[in-house]
Amino acid sequence: MKNAKATTWLSPVRRRLKRAALKFVDAGWLGFVPLEAHLVICGFPRSGTTLLQLMVETAYPSARTFGVERSGLGAANNDFPGNARMIISKRPDDIFWIDEIRDSYAWRGTKTRIRFIVSVRDPRAILTSVHGMNRDIYWVSVERWRAIYDHFRYARTFDDVSIVEYRDLVLEPQKVQAQLGRMIGIEAERGFAEFHEAVPGDFNTLALNGVRPLDPATLDKWRSPKHRTRIQQLLKEMPELPDRLIEMGYETDASWTREYA
């Protein structure tokens, strides 16, 4: 009980000390380099967030990175960037926390640019994707996709949010890099397309199902016959799916559904 009370009493003190230290770093005192940008990668799971994270981390090797999923709030409030000009964090569910991550910098009075990269992909590809942790199940549920979609519609209305489509990332990585470079405001040291040649040793590649050069053949894997039953189930469970595909620019009409009747 005594230890519990001590911990409760110390927690506010620790928070104040941590905040004071962060302000110390932000001010650039004693030779510290002020943090210029925090890049938050989020969006739909299985839409290329880990691939994008790897590309950005290899392009900015001097940034403060984590190699694994790290929440934007945790990176902002608990991790000291040291002399890094930029922090890169990635967690798909941070799309639910965009406002809170912005607010986490407000009290510091810092000039740090908080930039959000929201990754999107054809819903059919997301909902037929598997993960290296368990290849026997479809990783993303309909309920989860719907929840993220609602927040995606909200997030894309802000100027500090940039949308990256998985197809563009695979087919035109240089174009995506130029788009993000303008938003970040810091010059990259390597090209996105070189990601597979410079994987950091501590980077968790499990979600990638293997590191390899970009392959356009992966874009339409949802069309494989092995996913036919899954697509049929999705059309029953998600009657709004054809309309969502049209709205997001993946289809112009619902004629594609005929082969799944």
TIVEX-428109 format. One line per field, with one value per residue: residue number from 1; chain; x, y, z of N, C-alpha, C in turn. Coordinates in Angstrom, 1 decimal. Example, Ala and Ser with C-alpha at 12.3 -4.5 7.8 and 13.67 -1.06 7.14 Angstrom:
2
nr <- [1	2];
kette <- [A	A];
nxx <- [13.2	12.8];
nyy <- [-5.7	-2.2];
nzz <- [7.8	7.1];
caxx <- [12.3	13.7];
cayy <- [-4.5	-1.1];
cazz <- [7.8	7.1];
cxx <- [13.2	12.9];
cyy <- [-3.3	0.0];
czz <- [7.8	7.9];
***
This chain:
261
nr <- [1	2	3	4	5	6	7	8	9	10	11	12	13	14	15	16	17	18	19	20	21	22	23	24	25	26	27	28	29	30	31	32	33	34	35	36	37	38	39	40	41	42	43	44	45	46	47	48	49	50	51	52	53	54	55	56	57	58	59	60	61	62	63	64	65	66	67	68	69	70	71	72	73	74	75	76	77	78	79	80	81	82	83	84	85	86	87	88	89	90	91	92	93	94	95	96	97	98	99	100	101	102	103	104	105	106	107	108	109	110	111	112	113	114	115	116	117	118	119	120	121	122	123	124	125	126	127	128	129	130	131	132	133	134	135	136	137	138	139	140	141	142	143	144	145	146	147	148	149	150	151	152	153	154	155	156	157	158	159	160	161	162	163	164	165	166	167	168	169	170	171	172	173	174	175	176	177	178	179	180	181	182	183	184	185	186	187	188	189	190	191	192	193	194	195	196	197	198	199	200	201	202	203	204	205	206	207	208	209	210	211	212	213	214	215	216	217	218	219	220	221	222	223	224	225	226	227	228	229	230	231	232	233	234	235	236	237	238	239	240	241	242	243	244	245	246	247	248	249	250	251	252	253	254	255	256	257	258	259	260	261];
kette <- [A	A	A	A	A	A	A	A	A	A	A	A	A	A	A	A	A	A	A	A	A	A	A	A	A	A	A	A	A	A	A	A	A	A	A	A	A	A	A	A	A	A	A	A	A	A	A	A	A	A	A	A	A	A	A	A	A	A	A	A	A	A	A	A	A	A	A	A	A	A	A	A	A	A	A	A	A	A	A	A	A	A	A	A	A	A	A	A	A	A	A	A	A	A	A	A	A	A	A	A	A	A	A	A	A	A	A	A	A	A	A	A	A	A	A	A	A	A	A	A	A	A	A	A	A	A	A	A	A	A	A	A	A	A	A	A	A	A	A	A	A	A	A	A	A	A	A	A	A	A	A	A	A	A	A	A	A	A	A	A	A	A	A	A	A	A	A	A	A	A	A	A	A	A	A	A	A	A	A	A	A	A	A	A	A	A	A	A	A	A	A	A	A	A	A	A	A	A	A	A	A	A	A	A	A	A	A	A	A	A	A	A	A	A	A	A	A	A	A	A	A	A	A	A	A	A	A	A	A	A	A	A	A	A	A	A	A	A	A	A	A	A	A	A	A	A	A	A	A	A	A	A	A	A	A	A	A	A	A	A	A];
nxx <- [0.8	2.0	3.9	2.2	0.9	3.0	3.8	1.4	1.6	4.0	3.5	2.2	4.4	6.4	5.3	5.3	8.0	8.8	7.5	8.7	11.3	10.9	10.1	12.5	14.2	12.7	13.2	15.7	17.9	21.3	22.5	20.7	18.8	16.0	12.8	11.5	9.5	6.8	5.9	3.1	1.9	-0.9	-4.2	-6.0	-5.8	-3.7	-3.3	-0.9	0.5	2.7	4.6	4.8	5.8	8.3	9.5	9.6	11.2	13.6	14.2	14.6	17.0	18.1	16.1	14.0	13.0	11.1	10.7	8.7	5.1	4.1	2.4	1.2	0.7	2.1	4.7	4.9	4.7	6.3	8.7	12.0	13.3	16.0	18.6	17.3	15.7	13.2	10.4	9.2	6.3	4.1	0.9	-1.9	-4.4	-4.2	-5.6	-7.9	-7.1	-6.3	-7.0	-6.3	-3.5	-2.6	-3.3	-1.5	0.8	0.3	0.4	3.1	4.0	5.5	7.0	6.8	5.9	3.1	2.3	0.1	-0.1	-2.3	-3.1	-4.6	-6.6	-8.0	-11.0	-11.7	-9.3	-8.1	-9.9	-9.6	-7.1	-4.3	-2.4	1.0	1.1	-1.0	-1.9	-4.2	-6.6	-8.8	-7.6	-8.8	-11.8	-15.3	-16.6	-14.5	-13.3	-15.4	-15.5	-13.0	-13.3	-15.3	-13.8	-11.8	-13.1	-13.6	-10.9	-9.7	-10.4	-8.7	-5.9	-3.4	-3.3	-2.4	-3.3	-2.5	-2.5	-2.5	-2.0	-0.7	1.6	2.9	3.1	4.1	6.3	8.2	6.7	4.9	6.7	7.7	5.3	4.9	7.3	7.1	5.1	6.3	8.6	11.3	14.3	14.8	17.0	17.3	15.8	12.3	11.8	14.0	13.8	13.9	16.6	17.8	16.9	16.3	18.0	16.4	13.8	10.5	9.3	7.2	4.5	4.7	4.8	7.1	10.0	10.5	11.2	9.0	5.9	3.7	1.9	0.7	-1.4	-4.0	-4.8	-7.0	-8.8	-8.3	-9.3	-9.4	-10.4	-13.0	-15.4	-15.2	-15.5	-18.1	-19.4	-18.8	-20.3	-22.9	-22.8	-21.9	-23.8	-23.4	-21.0	-20.5	-21.2	-19.4	-17.0	-17.3	-17.5	-15.0	-13.4	-12.6	-14.2	-16.5	-19.0	-21.5	-21.1	-19.1	-19.9	-21.4	-20.1	-20.0	-22.4];
nyy <- [-1.2	1.2	1.6	1.9	4.3	6.0	5.9	7.0	9.6	10.4	10.4	12.8	14.6	13.4	13.7	16.5	17.0	15.7	17.1	19.6	18.9	18.2	20.7	22.0	20.7	21.4	24.1	24.2	24.5	24.3	23.2	21.3	20.0	21.5	19.9	19.6	18.3	16.0	13.0	11.3	8.2	6.6	5.0	2.8	-0.6	-3.1	-1.7	-0.8	0.6	-0.3	-0.8	1.9	3.1	1.8	2.8	5.5	5.6	4.6	6.6	8.8	8.4	9.6	10.4	10.2	7.1	4.0	1.4	-0.4	-0.7	2.3	4.5	7.8	9.6	8.5	8.7	11.4	12.4	10.8	10.1	11.1	13.1	13.6	14.7	14.7	15.9	15.1	13.1	9.8	8.0	5.2	3.8	2.2	2.7	5.3	7.0	7.5	9.2	11.7	14.4	14.5	14.0	16.3	18.2	17.4	18.7	21.3	22.5	22.7	24.8	24.6	24.9	22.7	20.8	19.0	16.2	14.2	11.1	9.4	6.2	4.5	2.0	-0.2	-1.4	-4.1	-5.4	-4.9	-6.2	-8.8	-9.5	-11.1	-11.5	-11.7	-12.7	-14.4	-16.4	-17.7	-16.5	-13.8	-10.6	-8.1	-7.0	-6.4	-4.6	-3.2	-2.0	-0.3	1.4	2.8	3.9	5.8	7.7	8.3	9.8	12.1	12.8	13.5	16.1	18.0	20.2	19.4	16.8	14.1	12.1	8.8	6.6	3.1	1.9	3.9	4.2	1.8	1.8	4.4	5.4	7.4	9.7	9.8	10.2	12.7	14.2	13.8	14.9	17.6	18.2	17.5	19.0	18.6	17.5	14.4	11.6	9.3	7.4	6.4	4.0	2.5	1.1	-1.6	-2.2	-1.1	-1.9	-1.1	-2.6	-3.1	-3.1	-4.2	-6.5	-8.2	-7.7	-7.2	-9.5	-10.5	-9.0	-7.3	-6.2	-3.6	-4.8	-4.8	-6.8	-7.5	-5.8	-6.5	-8.8	-9.6	-10.5	-13.1	-16.5	-17.9	-16.1	-15.7	-16.7	-15.2	-12.5	-12.7	-13.1	-10.6	-8.9	-9.5	-8.9	-6.3	-4.3	-1.8	-1.7	-1.6	1.1	2.4	1.8	3.2	5.8	6.1	6.0	3.6	2.1	2.7	1.9	-0.6	-2.9	-4.9	-6.6	-8.6	-11.0	-12.2	-13.0];
nzz <- [0.0	0.8	-1.2	-3.4	-2.8	-2.9	-5.5	-6.7	-5.8	-6.9	-9.6	-10.8	-10.4	-11.9	-14.4	-14.7	-14.6	-16.9	-18.9	-18.5	-19.3	-22.0	-23.0	-22.7	-24.5	-26.9	-27.0	-27.8	-26.2	-24.7	-26.9	-28.0	-30.7	-32.0	-32.3	-35.5	-37.0	-36.6	-37.9	-38.4	-39.1	-40.2	-40.6	-42.7	-41.7	-43.1	-45.5	-46.4	-44.4	-42.9	-44.9	-46.0	-43.6	-43.5	-45.9	-45.4	-43.1	-44.0	-45.8	-44.3	-42.4	-40.2	-38.5	-35.5	-34.8	-34.5	-35.4	-34.9	-34.3	-32.9	-30.9	-31.8	-29.7	-27.6	-28.6	-28.8	-26.2	-24.5	-25.5	-26.1	-28.6	-28.8	-30.7	-33.0	-35.9	-36.6	-35.8	-36.4	-36.3	-36.3	-36.4	-37.2	-35.9	-35.0	-36.4	-35.1	-33.2	-34.0	-33.4	-30.6	-30.7	-32.1	-30.1	-28.1	-28.5	-28.3	-25.6	-25.3	-26.7	-29.0	-32.2	-33.8	-36.6	-37.0	-38.9	-40.6	-42.2	-44.0	-44.8	-47.5	-49.2	-51.7	-50.5	-50.9	-51.2	-48.7	-47.0	-47.7	-47.0	-45.3	-42.3	-41.2	-38.6	-38.3	-40.7	-41.3	-41.1	-42.2	-41.8	-41.2	-39.9	-40.9	-39.3	-38.1	-40.4	-41.2	-39.0	-39.1	-41.6	-41.2	-39.6	-41.4	-43.3	-41.8	-41.1	-43.6	-44.2	-43.3	-43.5	-42.6	-43.1	-45.2	-47.9	-48.8	-51.4	-51.7	-54.2	-55.6	-54.1	-54.7	-57.5	-58.2	-56.4	-56.3	-56.9	-54.7	-52.7	-53.3	-52.9	-50.1	-49.2	-49.7	-47.9	-45.4	-45.3	-45.0	-46.4	-48.0	-47.5	-48.9	-51.6	-51.8	-53.2	-52.7	-50.4	-49.8	-49.8	-47.7	-45.0	-41.7	-38.9	-36.6	-37.5	-37.6	-39.7	-39.9	-40.6	-43.3	-44.6	-45.7	-47.1	-50.1	-53.4	-54.9	-56.2	-58.7	-59.1	-56.8	-56.3	-57.1	-55.8	-54.5	-56.3	-56.7	-57.2	-54.7	-52.9	-53.6	-52.2	-49.9	-50.9	-51.8	-49.3	-48.2	-49.8	-49.0	-46.3	-46.3	-47.7	-48.6	-49.8	-52.8	-53.3	-51.7	-52.9	-55.3	-54.4	-53.3	-55.5	-56.7	-58.3	-61.1	-61.3	-60.3	-61.7	-61.5	-59.5	-60.6	-61.3	-59.0	-58.2];
caxx <- [0.0	2.8	4.5	1.2	0.7	4.2	3.6	0.4	2.1	5.1	3.1	2.1	5.7	7.1	4.7	5.8	9.4	8.9	7.1	9.8	12.4	10.5	10.2	13.9	14.6	12.0	13.7	17.1	19.0	22.4	22.9	19.7	18.2	14.5	12.0	10.8	8.3	6.4	5.2	2.2	1.4	-2.1	-5.2	-6.6	-4.9	-3.4	-3.3	0.5	1.1	4.1	5.5	5.1	6.7	9.7	10.0	9.9	12.3	14.9	14.5	15.1	17.6	18.5	14.9	13.8	12.1	10.8	10.8	7.5	4.0	4.2	1.3	1.6	0.6	3.2	5.9	5.0	4.7	7.1	10.0	12.8	13.9	17.4	19.0	16.6	14.8	11.9	9.9	8.3	5.5	3.1	-0.1	-3.2	-5.5	-4.0	-6.6	-8.9	-6.5	-5.7	-7.1	-5.5	-2.1	-2.4	-3.4	-0.4	1.9	-0.2	0.8	4.5	4.3	6.5	6.8	6.9	4.9	2.5	1.7	-0.6	-0.2	-3.4	-3.0	-5.9	-6.5	-9.2	-11.6	-11.7	-7.9	-8.0	-10.8	-9.2	-5.7	-3.9	-1.2	2.1	0.9	-2.0	-2.3	-5.4	-7.8	-8.8	-7.1	-9.6	-13.2	-16.1	-16.8	-13.3	-13.2	-16.4	-15.2	-11.9	-13.8	-15.9	-12.8	-11.1	-13.9	-13.3	-9.5	-9.2	-10.8	-7.7	-4.8	-2.2	-3.5	-2.1	-3.8	-1.6	-3.2	-1.5	-1.6	0.3	2.8	3.5	3.4	4.7	6.8	8.8	5.6	4.4	7.8	7.7	4.1	5.1	8.4	6.5	4.3	7.2	9.5	12.7	14.8	15.1	18.4	17.2	14.5	11.3	11.9	15.2	13.5	14.3	18.0	18.3	16.0	17.0	18.1	15.4	12.5	9.6	8.8	6.2	3.2	4.9	4.8	8.4	10.6	10.9	10.9	7.6	5.4	2.3	1.0	0.0	-2.5	-5.4	-4.8	-8.4	-9.5	-7.9	-10.5	-9.5	-11.2	-14.4	-16.4	-15.0	-16.1	-19.6	-19.9	-18.7	-21.4	-24.0	-22.6	-21.7	-24.5	-22.9	-19.7	-20.4	-21.3	-18.2	-16.0	-17.5	-17.2	-13.5	-12.7	-12.1	-15.1	-17.4	-20.4	-21.5	-21.1	-18.1	-20.5	-22.2	-19.4	-20.1	-23.8];
cayy <- [0.0	2.4	1.8	2.4	5.7	6.8	6.0	7.9	10.9	10.8	10.5	14.2	15.2	12.9	14.3	17.9	17.0	15.2	18.2	20.6	18.4	18.3	22.1	22.3	20.2	22.1	25.4	24.2	24.9	23.5	22.5	20.4	20.4	21.5	19.0	20.3	17.6	14.7	12.4	10.2	7.3	5.9	4.7	1.4	-1.7	-3.8	-0.8	-0.4	1.5	-0.7	-0.5	3.3	3.4	1.4	3.7	6.8	5.5	4.5	7.8	9.7	7.6	10.4	10.7	9.3	6.0	2.9	0.1	-1.2	0.3	3.2	5.5	9.2	10.2	8.0	9.2	12.9	12.7	10.0	9.8	12.3	13.0	13.8	15.7	14.4	17.0	14.6	11.8	9.1	7.0	4.5	3.0	2.5	3.3	6.7	7.8	7.8	10.1	12.9	15.7	14.4	14.1	17.7	18.9	17.0	19.6	22.7	23.0	22.9	26.0	24.3	25.1	21.4	20.6	17.6	15.9	12.9	10.4	8.4	5.2	3.9	0.9	-0.8	-2.2	-5.5	-5.9	-4.8	-7.2	-10.2	-9.6	-11.8	-10.9	-12.7	-13.3	-15.5	-16.4	-18.5	-15.7	-12.5	-9.8	-6.9	-7.3	-5.4	-3.6	-2.4	-1.2	0.7	2.4	3.5	4.7	7.0	8.6	8.7	10.9	13.2	13.2	14.0	17.4	18.9	20.6	18.7	15.3	13.8	10.7	8.0	5.4	2.0	1.7	5.0	3.8	0.7	2.1	5.7	5.7	8.7	10.7	9.8	10.8	14.2	14.7	13.9	15.8	19.0	18.4	17.4	20.2	18.2	16.8	13.0	11.2	8.2	7.3	5.4	2.8	1.8	0.7	-3.0	-2.3	-0.5	-2.1	-1.0	-3.9	-3.3	-2.9	-5.4	-6.7	-9.3	-7.3	-7.1	-10.9	-10.6	-7.7	-7.6	-5.0	-3.4	-5.7	-4.4	-8.0	-7.6	-4.9	-7.0	-10.2	-9.9	-11.1	-14.5	-17.4	-18.4	-15.1	-15.6	-16.8	-14.0	-11.4	-13.0	-12.8	-9.2	-8.2	-9.7	-8.3	-4.9	-3.9	-0.5	-1.8	-1.1	2.5	2.9	1.7	4.3	7.0	6.2	6.0	2.3	1.6	3.7	1.4	-1.8	-4.1	-5.9	-7.6	-9.6	-12.3	-12.8	-13.3];
cazz <- [0.0	0.9	-2.5	-4.3	-2.5	-3.3	-7.0	-7.0	-5.5	-7.8	-11.0	-11.3	-10.4	-13.1	-15.6	-14.8	-15.0	-18.3	-19.7	-18.5	-20.1	-23.4	-23.4	-22.7	-25.8	-27.9	-27.1	-28.4	-25.2	-24.5	-28.1	-28.5	-32.0	-31.8	-33.2	-36.5	-37.5	-36.2	-38.9	-37.9	-40.2	-39.7	-41.6	-42.7	-41.5	-44.4	-46.6	-46.7	-43.4	-42.6	-46.1	-46.0	-42.5	-43.8	-46.9	-44.8	-42.1	-44.8	-46.5	-43.3	-41.4	-39.0	-37.7	-34.3	-35.3	-33.5	-36.1	-34.6	-34.1	-31.8	-30.9	-31.9	-28.4	-26.8	-29.2	-28.5	-24.7	-23.7	-26.2	-26.4	-30.0	-28.8	-31.6	-34.3	-36.4	-36.9	-35.2	-37.3	-35.6	-37.1	-35.8	-38.0	-35.1	-34.7	-37.2	-34.1	-32.2	-34.7	-32.6	-29.4	-31.0	-32.3	-28.8	-27.2	-28.8	-28.0	-24.4	-25.3	-27.4	-29.9	-33.6	-34.5	-37.6	-36.9	-40.2	-40.6	-43.5	-43.9	-45.9	-48.0	-50.2	-52.1	-49.4	-51.2	-50.9	-47.2	-46.3	-48.1	-46.6	-44.1	-41.6	-40.9	-37.3	-38.5	-42.1	-41.5	-41.0	-42.8	-40.6	-40.9	-39.9	-41.5	-38.3	-38.0	-41.6	-41.1	-38.0	-39.7	-42.8	-40.7	-39.2	-42.6	-43.9	-41.0	-41.2	-44.9	-44.4	-42.6	-44.3	-42.2	-43.4	-46.6	-48.2	-49.7	-51.9	-51.8	-55.6	-56.0	-53.4	-55.4	-58.9	-58.3	-55.1	-56.3	-56.8	-53.3	-51.9	-53.6	-52.3	-48.7	-48.9	-49.7	-46.6	-44.3	-45.3	-44.7	-47.5	-47.7	-47.8	-49.8	-52.3	-51.3	-53.9	-52.3	-49.1	-49.5	-49.8	-46.5	-43.9	-40.4	-38.2	-35.6	-38.0	-37.5	-41.0	-39.9	-41.3	-44.7	-45.2	-46.4	-47.7	-51.5	-54.3	-55.2	-57.1	-59.0	-59.1	-55.5	-56.2	-57.3	-55.3	-54.0	-57.4	-56.8	-56.9	-53.3	-52.1	-54.1	-51.1	-49.0	-51.6	-51.8	-48.0	-48.0	-50.5	-48.2	-45.0	-46.5	-48.9	-49.0	-50.4	-54.1	-53.2	-51.1	-53.9	-56.3	-53.7	-53.1	-56.8	-57.1	-59.4	-61.6	-61.2	-59.6	-62.6	-61.0	-58.6	-61.3	-61.3	-57.6	-58.0];
cxx <- [0.9	3.5	3.5	0.9	1.8	4.2	2.6	0.9	3.2	4.6	3.0	3.5	6.5	6.6	5.2	7.2	9.6	8.5	8.1	11.0	12.1	10.6	11.6	14.5	14.0	12.7	15.1	18.2	20.1	22.7	21.9	19.1	16.7	13.9	11.2	9.5	8.1	5.5	4.4	1.6	0.2	-3.0	-5.7	-5.6	-4.8	-3.6	-1.9	1.1	2.5	5.0	5.8	6.0	8.1	10.3	10.5	11.1	13.6	15.2	15.0	15.8	18.0	17.3	14.8	12.7	12.0	10.9	9.6	6.3	4.2	3.1	1.9	1.6	1.8	4.5	6.1	5.3	5.8	8.5	10.7	13.5	15.4	17.7	18.4	15.7	13.3	11.6	9.0	7.6	4.5	2.2	-1.4	-4.3	-5.3	-4.9	-7.7	-8.4	-5.9	-5.8	-6.3	-4.0	-1.7	-2.3	-2.2	0.8	1.5	0.4	2.3	4.9	5.4	6.1	6.8	5.7	4.4	1.9	1.2	-0.6	-1.3	-3.3	-4.3	-5.6	-7.9	-9.8	-11.5	-10.3	-7.7	-8.7	-10.5	-7.7	-5.5	-2.7	-0.2	1.9	-0.1	-2.5	-3.6	-6.7	-7.6	-8.6	-8.1	-11.1	-14.0	-16.4	-15.7	-13.1	-14.2	-16.0	-14.0	-12.4	-14.5	-14.9	-12.0	-11.8	-13.7	-11.9	-9.1	-9.7	-9.8	-6.5	-3.5	-2.3	-3.2	-2.6	-2.9	-2.3	-2.1	-1.1	-0.6	1.6	3.6	4.0	4.2	5.3	7.5	7.8	5.1	5.5	7.8	6.5	4.4	6.3	8.0	5.8	5.3	8.1	10.9	13.2	15.2	16.5	18.4	15.9	13.6	11.5	13.1	15.0	14.0	15.8	18.6	17.4	16.7	16.9	17.0	14.0	11.7	8.9	7.7	5.0	3.4	4.8	6.0	8.7	11.0	10.6	9.4	7.1	4.0	1.4	0.2	-1.2	-3.9	-5.5	-6.2	-9.2	-9.2	-9.2	-10.6	-10.3	-12.6	-15.5	-16.3	-15.7	-17.6	-20.1	-19.8	-19.9	-22.7	-24.0	-22.4	-22.5	-24.1	-21.6	-19.6	-20.4	-20.0	-17.0	-16.1	-17.1	-15.7	-12.7	-12.2	-13.0	-15.9	-18.8	-20.3	-21.5	-20.1	-18.8	-21.2	-21.5	-19.4	-21.5	-24.0];
cyy <- [1.2	2.7	2.4	3.9	6.6	6.9	7.0	9.3	11.4	11.0	11.9	14.9	14.7	13.5	15.8	17.9	16.6	16.4	19.3	20.2	18.5	19.8	22.6	21.9	21.1	23.5	25.4	24.6	23.9	22.6	21.5	20.9	20.4	20.6	19.8	19.6	16.3	14.1	11.2	9.4	6.5	5.5	3.3	0.4	-2.5	-3.0	-0.2	0.5	1.0	-0.5	1.0	3.7	3.0	2.4	5.0	6.7	5.3	5.8	8.9	8.9	8.3	10.8	9.8	8.3	4.9	1.5	-0.8	-0.2	1.0	4.3	6.9	9.9	9.8	8.6	10.7	13.2	11.9	9.7	11.1	12.1	13.1	15.0	15.5	15.6	16.5	13.3	11.1	8.0	6.4	3.6	3.2	3.1	4.7	7.6	8.2	8.9	11.4	14.1	15.7	14.6	15.6	18.5	18.6	18.0	21.0	23.2	23.3	24.2	25.8	24.7	23.8	21.3	19.1	17.3	14.4	12.4	9.3	7.5	4.6	2.9	0.4	-1.7	-3.7	-6.1	-5.9	-6.0	-8.6	-10.4	-10.4	-11.2	-12.1	-13.3	-14.4	-15.5	-17.2	-17.8	-14.4	-11.5	-8.7	-7.3	-6.1	-4.3	-2.7	-1.5	0.0	1.8	3.3	4.4	5.9	8.1	9.1	9.8	12.2	13.7	13.9	15.5	18.4	19.0	19.8	17.2	15.1	12.3	10.0	6.8	4.3	1.8	2.7	4.7	2.8	1.1	3.4	6.1	7.1	9.9	10.9	10.5	12.3	14.8	14.9	14.8	17.2	19.2	18.4	18.6	19.9	17.3	15.4	12.7	10.0	8.2	6.2	4.0	1.9	1.1	-0.7	-3.2	-1.8	-0.7	-2.0	-2.4	-4.2	-3.1	-4.3	-5.6	-7.7	-8.9	-7.2	-8.5	-11.1	-9.3	-8.1	-6.3	-4.8	-4.2	-5.4	-5.6	-8.2	-6.8	-5.5	-8.5	-10.6	-10.6	-12.6	-15.4	-17.9	-17.4	-14.9	-15.7	-15.6	-12.8	-11.5	-12.7	-11.3	-8.4	-8.4	-8.9	-6.8	-4.5	-2.5	-0.5	-1.3	0.4	3.1	2.9	2.8	5.6	7.2	6.2	4.7	1.7	2.8	3.3	0.1	-3.1	-5.2	-6.9	-8.7	-11.0	-12.9	-13.1	-14.8];
czz <- [0.0	-0.5	-3.5	-4.1	-3.0	-4.8	-7.4	-6.8	-6.5	-9.2	-11.5	-11.4	-11.6	-14.4	-15.8	-15.2	-16.4	-19.2	-19.7	-19.3	-21.6	-23.9	-23.5	-24.1	-27.0	-28.1	-27.7	-27.5	-25.1	-25.7	-28.7	-29.8	-31.8	-32.8	-34.2	-37.0	-36.8	-37.3	-38.4	-39.0	-39.6	-40.9	-41.6	-42.5	-42.9	-45.6	-47.0	-45.7	-43.0	-43.7	-46.2	-44.8	-42.9	-44.9	-46.2	-43.8	-42.9	-45.5	-45.6	-42.1	-40.1	-38.1	-36.5	-34.8	-34.2	-34.1	-35.9	-34.5	-32.8	-31.9	-31.0	-30.5	-27.5	-27.3	-28.8	-27.0	-23.9	-24.3	-26.5	-27.7	-30.0	-29.7	-33.0	-34.6	-36.6	-36.2	-36.3	-36.4	-36.5	-36.3	-36.5	-37.2	-34.7	-35.5	-36.2	-33.2	-32.8	-33.9	-31.3	-29.6	-31.3	-30.9	-27.9	-27.4	-28.4	-26.7	-24.4	-26.0	-28.5	-31.4	-34.5	-35.4	-37.4	-38.2	-40.1	-42.0	-43.3	-45.1	-46.2	-49.0	-50.6	-51.0	-49.7	-50.9	-49.4	-46.6	-46.7	-47.8	-45.4	-43.6	-41.3	-39.5	-37.3	-39.9	-42.4	-41.4	-41.8	-41.6	-40.2	-41.0	-40.6	-40.5	-38.1	-39.2	-41.6	-40.1	-38.5	-40.8	-42.3	-40.2	-40.4	-43.2	-43.1	-41.2	-42.5	-45.1	-43.9	-43.5	-43.9	-42.4	-44.9	-46.8	-49.1	-50.1	-52.1	-53.2	-56.0	-55.3	-54.1	-56.8	-59.1	-57.0	-55.1	-56.3	-55.4	-52.5	-52.1	-52.9	-50.8	-48.3	-48.8	-48.3	-45.4	-44.2	-45.0	-45.8	-47.2	-48.1	-48.8	-50.5	-51.7	-51.9	-53.5	-50.9	-48.8	-49.4	-48.5	-45.3	-42.6	-39.7	-37.2	-36.1	-38.0	-38.9	-41.1	-40.7	-42.8	-45.4	-46.1	-47.1	-49.1	-52.2	-54.5	-56.3	-57.5	-59.0	-57.8	-55.4	-56.3	-56.8	-54.8	-55.1	-57.5	-56.5	-55.4	-52.4	-52.6	-53.0	-50.2	-49.6	-51.6	-50.4	-47.7	-48.6	-49.7	-46.9	-45.1	-47.8	-49.4	-49.7	-51.9	-54.1	-52.7	-52.1	-55.0	-55.7	-53.6	-54.4	-57.3	-58.2	-59.9	-61.5	-60.5	-60.5	-62.2	-60.2	-59.3	-61.3	-60.0	-57.3	-57.6];
***
